[in-house]
Amino acid sequence: MLVAAMTTAEQHSKQDKVILEAEFRSLMKRVAQNRDRAAFEKLFTHFAPRLKSFMMRKNANAELAEDLVQEAMIAVWNKAGLYEPGKGSVTTWIFTIARNLRIDVAAAQNAQAIVTPGMSLAAAKARIEADPIGLEIMWSRLISIVEEMWQT
């Protein structure tokens, strides 16, 4: 009986997510096509607190998190026409914008190299693992390098 109740709850949760995502897509379309402020306000009201929480989990203080949320939502307003529903959800698109902004800010703040050429492998590994943003930056750089290799 408990399993059936859990399955029903999971189905409702999935249905709610599908309905919510459809609403987000509709709001994005209104922002993209009509620069609809009311639609943007709904997106902002939903995503701003979630983005701030996300940023703070990525080691941003409250002030930086709020600044990054503002920048991310400005990008959503300015780039709404670039959103392609076939490539992913609105939620994923907005969080990717925010994540990339966080990486850019962290890279600028961490102007010094995380790993230097003369560093031992153990020291480099320890330094990267101690800095979650550094690890994210290194991962992004690795992906860029691999993509460049495939293009040449």
N, C-alpha and C positions, 0 to 999 in steps of 0.2 A: 504494500500500500504506500509506504514512504517513497519507494522508488518511483511509483507512478506519479505521486505528488511532485517530486523533484523534476521529473521529466516535463510535467505540465508547466511548472514554474519556469524551467529553462526555455520551453517553447514560447511562453508569454514574453520572456526577456528578449528572445531573438526577434519575435514579432515587433516588440516595442522598438528595438534597435533599427529594424528595417523601416518602420514608420518614421522614426526620428531622422534617419538618414535621408529619406525621401523629402522630408520637410527642409532639411539643410540644403539639399540640391535645389529645391525650389527657391529658397532664399538666395542662394548663390546666383542663380539665374537672374533673379530680380536685381541683384546688386550689379551683376555684369551688364545686363541689358539696359537698365533704367537708372542706375546709380541710386537705387531705392534705399533711403536712409532708415526707414522703418525695418526693412529686411536686415540691413546691416546691424542695426541695434539689437535685433533678436539673436543674430550670430554672436555679436560681441557679448551680450548678456550670458549666453550659454558657455562660450569658449573662454572668456577672459579669466574667470576664477580657476578653471581647469588648467589653462596654460600657466598661470602663476604657480600653481601647485607643482606642475611638471618641472618648471624652471627651478623651483626651490629644491626639488628632489635631485636636480642636477647640480646642486651646490651653489646656486645663485642666492645672494641675500635678497631680502624682500624688495629693496629699492631697485636692484638690478632686474629682478624678476618682473616687477611692474613695468620698467622701461622696455624690457624685451617683449612683454605682452603688447604694449602700445605699438612697438615697431612691427610685430607680427600682424597685428590687426590692421595696421595701415597698409601693410603689404597685401593682406586679403582684400581690402577695399580697392587698392590700385591694380591688383592682378586678378581680380575675380573672373575676368574674361578668359584667362589662361587655364582655369580649372577645367579638366576633362573628366566627366563622370566615368567614362569607360576605363580610365587608368587607376581609379581608386576612390575611396570615400572622401567626402568633404572633411571629415574628422582627420583622416590620415594626411590629407593635403595641408590642412592648417597646422597640425602638429609638426609636420616636416618643415614648414616654413619657420616655425618657432625654434625647432631643433637646430636648423642651419644657422639661424641668427645667433643662437647660444654658442655654437662652435666658432663662428666668426669673432664674436666678442672674446671668447676664451683665448683664441689664437692671438688676438691683438694684445690681450693682457699678459699672455705668456710669450712675450717676444723672444725670450731666451729659448734655445733649443731644448727639447725634452731629453733627447738623446744626442750625445756628441760622438764624433768619430773615434776618439780614444777611449771611450767608456767600455768597461767589460760588459759582456752579455748579461751577467747576473745583476750588475748595477743598473743597466738600462731597463731590464725587466722589472726590477723593484721600483724604479722611478716611474715607469709607465703605469704599473698597477696601483701605485699610491695616488695617482692623479686621474680620476675618472674622466675628466674633460680632456686631459692629455691623451688618454687611451682612445677616446672618441675621435680626436683630431688625427691621431696616428692611423686609426682605422680608415678614416675618410681619405687620408693621403695614400694609403695602400691601395684602396679601391681606385683612386685616380690613376695611380701608376699602372695598375693592371689594365684599366680601360685604355690608357695610352698605348700600352704594349700590344693590345689586340687591334688597335687602329693602324699600327704601322706594319 
